[in-house]
């Protein structure tokens, strides 16, 4: 343990951990919209105690990410991956559809930054992709509405 911080010493830091730490560090400027060059300069000149704090966070984030495994990530069940993709796509499209409807009704509680025409086009593309997935599922005899046992 370090006498100053009572924290255990940091393990050897690889480039991946360093990059994640810098990215976490840069998030505090995200709202200011600083360029990546400015963030990198700030990171390079930050005191060691700041580096250590962000490196510890990066180690935790990477350890959690390395342990996490998305549904059917092992590739053994393409049908379940297709169902998950379809459910996520239709849920996102539904939320976008609802937002566009609230905009049309004048009840949206914020002003979208990008043009409504772009958001409408995005929804059209999402709907077309969902149609393609339904068509593929029909050909491959995949029931897109079936729930896997983990989510029931």
N, C-alpha and C positions, 0 to 999 in steps of 0.2 A: 504494500500500500504506500502511496505517496504521503509523505508527512504533511504536505500543505493541503491536500484535498481529501485524504483518506479514501481515495479511489484506487482500485487496482491499476497497475500500469497497463497501458494499451498493448494489445498484441501487435505483431508486425502488420503494417498496413499495406495492402496491395493497391493497385491503380483503380480497381473497381470501387473499393471502399472510399478511396480519396475522391473519386468522381462523385459518388453519392453524397459524401459529406459536403463537397462544394455546392452541389445542387440544393441540398437542404439549406445551406447557408444562404444561397441565392434566393430562396423562396421569401426571405424577409423583405427583399426588394421587389418582389413580383408586382405589388400594387403600384410601385413607382415606375414600373416598366423600364428599369435600367437595362442596358445592353449586357450581353453575356461577357463582353470584354471588361466592362466596369466591375461586374460582379467578380470576375476572375482576379482583377487587380486588388479588389477589397479582400478577397480570400487570401491572396498571396501575402498581404501585409497585416492580416489579422494576428493578434497575439496568440501564443501557444495555447493558452487556456481556452480560447474560443475554438481553435482547431480541435483540441482534445474533446470538447463537448460535442461538436458536430461529428467527429469521428466515432465517438461512442454511440450516438444516435444512428449513424450510418451502419455500424456493426449490427445493432439491434434490428434495423429495418431489413438489412440483407439476410440476416439469420431467419427472420420471419418469412421473408419472401422465398428463401430457399426451401423452407419447410412446407410452404403452401403449395397445394396442387389443385388446379381447377378440376371441375367435374370431368371425368373420363379423359384426363390428360395422358394416361398411359396408352391411348390409342386403341384400346381393346373394344370400344363400343362406339363406332361411328354414328350409330342410330341415336344414341343418347346425346352425343355432341351436337347432332343436327337438331334434336328437340330443344336443347338448351339454347342454341343459336337462334332458333325460330322464336322461342319464348322471349329471349332478351330483345330481339329485333322488334317483335310486335309490341312489347311493353314500351320500348323507347319511341316507336312510331306513335303509339297511343298518347304518350305524354306530349310529343310534339304536336299531334293533331289537336289535343286539348288546348295547348297554348295558342295555336293559330286560331282556334274557335273563340277563345277568350279575347284575342286581339280583335277579331272581326266583330265581336259583340261589344267591344269597348270596355271590357272588364279586366283586362290584363293589368297587373299592378306594377309593371315596369315597361320601359320602351326598349324593344330589342335593338341591339347595336347593328346587326346586319339587316339587309333589306328583307322584308316579308316575302318577296318573290324568291329569294334564295332559300329561305326556310321552307316555302311551299314546294320548291323543286326538290329539296332534300327529302321531304315527306313523300313526294312522288317516287323518288328513287328507292326509298325504303319500302314502300308498298310494292313496287315492282320486284324488288329482291325477295320479299316475303312470298309473292306469287311464284317466283322461280323455285323457291324452297318447297312450296306446296306441290308444285308440279313434279319436282325431283322426288319428293317423298312418295307421291302417288306411284311413280314408275318403280321406285325401289321398295314399295310396300312398307313404308315407315309411317307409323301413327304419330303425328306431331303432337297430339294432345295427351298422349300417354305420359304419366308421371313416373319418374324413377323411384325406387323404394327409399332412397335417401331423403327425398323431398316430400314424401307422403306423411 
